[in-house]
């Protein structure tokens, strides 16, 4: 798994022999700065895009394969023990309103360099069926975290933030969608102004103060009030989006105050999305990199007026939920079982997702 945060490639070794996933080993392979720059350059229109894309696709495939091989070596696992690997790929553009979502990291290269059957390209079948192609992890959340005793909300805070509502009633509909920016704006602002790739524990944000007018400007974004199914990405939430609203203030701002305000934006948009579903007694569990941002967790808890935990309390490390989800989606594909939820993506029906690239 490599997400919009571009921090690293996460590889998880997972067994599905029991009812739930068993996380056996993990490994992260950092992305070189030059490679990150190449990926970011293709997140928006530019010159010579096709040539750049054609070169980056197999190159990323090599990095994904290397992450897998390093994981197997680290865990002492022979590739013959692996049924298959699931590769999410690296998202370059996600525009469901135009009918496409583009992930690269050539699965042919991955299968060739690992000697393991590879399942990839999970989103486009859902898009072909009229869906958003995202989020796909709610089906895994249901499989892994559903409780017959308690309503639950699983909140994934990666580059973008999304939630999954899991009613205790097994016959009730599972709802999931992107709520807006997760870490993407917080991280990019921190990198620009502090040189650090993220705001550790939200300490820099804590040193600033809220800019209420700026927050109001951000909350005017139509995406936040749009009906679900919905999903988003860097195409909307990026540095230009941040700076356009700052310019409306007609005055200087302290970068740490903007950081505080961007963190509050993630917290309040997540809280508003959860509260509209009126699950007043629901248990809230966080996963993804944002679950480590102490200030963000405090603000989310304050808005919801309830305790917020991580999925560690449910037996799965919050850093590895999404990687496990794509392992599970690959497992579903090989079993010829669907991987999407119609109520989440808006597709015309449940579909078997992904293409299989045999070792």
Secondary structure by P-SEA (a helix, b strand, c coil): cccccccbbbbbbccccccccccccbbbbbbcaaaaaaaaaacccccaaaaaaaaaaaaaaaaaaaaaaaaaaaaccccccccbbbbbccccccccccccccccccaaaaaaaacccccccccaaaaaacccccccaaaaaaaccccccbbbbbbbbccbbbbbbbbccccbbbbbbbccccaaaaaaaaaacccccccccaaaaaacccaaaaaaaaacccccccccccccccccccaaaaaaaaaaacbbbbaaaaaaaaaaaaaaaaaaaaaaaccccbbbbbbcccccaaaaaaaaaaaacbbbbcccccccccccaaaaaaaaaaaaaaacccccccccccccccccccccccc
